Amino acid sequence: MEIEGKVKLIGEAQTFGSNGFRKRELVVTTDEQYPQHIMVEFVQDKCDLLNSYGVGQDVKVSINLRGREWTNPQGQVKYFNSIQGWRIENVSQSQPEGMPPVPPMEAFEPADKLNEEDHDDLPF
């Protein structure tokens, strides 16, 4: 799945527990009639993907939806969802990386300037 929008917030990397689990949060504001502020978690080595992005940039984020079950000490079962990012791309009006540049359109000669010999005899 993918989310497109403008970067609203990029959090600092956080480390949890003795095993060094890392997490970094990104908030993307979608561009729709009713914009949504979607929080996406980047974990472990994916945290570093956010280093070259800033607030206000238009991005496309590839995500996975994650769900888990947890039983609290009282024996009640709870369910939690999270959105995990695994790729982020800059979305801009410029040519995508790796694509050859599009040459500018040449000025076309107006139809009234065409030579008579270039004219074909089609009825339409």
Protein Blocks (a to p, Z undefined) as FASTA:
>chain_A
ZZddddfbdcddddedjkopacdddddddddfbdcddddddehjlmmmmmmgcehiacdd
dddddddddddfkopacdddddddfbdcdddfbdcehiacdddddddddfklpcfklpcc
bfZZ
